[in-house]
Amino acid sequence: MNGEINPAIGAMLKNARDWLTHEHSLFRTLDLEPMLIGKGKATFAVDLPKDFAGAGGAIHGGLLTIVMDSIFGLCVFTALDKLKPIATINLRSDYLADATPGERVICSADCTKILDEVAFVTGKVTAINSGLLLASGSGAFMVGTRGISKVSRL
């Protein structure tokens, strides 16, 4: 990887950021704020609204998974040399501490390797005020997916 983002991918990321922060109802609610977008790196600040608290009072882990999957995917785009579609193959999420409703967190991601048509990402979610590590994760993303097949594979 060289140190710069392809300008076409940079423009796509700007459009994606604008769409996520202004048009997408979930991410608009989370007040998604880009803090760092670099080659193979992405860091965003996110609110954890009280509406996403589970029965025990903490933020439901599913919200952290959605945030990680989305930021990890954006991170893959920053590492590509040319714009290609991607899809999550798998995502591992480890919840290490309860996230407090109303808290603001940082989700950071690093694309550690692209091997053939698979990108590998690691990252974490950390509470801004306390610095507490709330979740860590890793994922694999298919690069260059072709979309829905028009023929049966059976």
Secondary structure as UniProt FT lines:
FT   HELIX           7..22
FT   HELIX           25..29
FT   TURN            30..31
FT   STRAND          33..38
FT   TURN            39..40
FT   STRAND          41..47
FT   HELIX           50..52
FT   TURN            55..56
FT   HELIX           61..79
FT   STRAND          86..95
FT   TURN            101..102
FT   STRAND          104..115
FT   TURN            116..117
FT   STRAND          118..127
FT   TURN            128..130
FT   STRAND          133..143
//
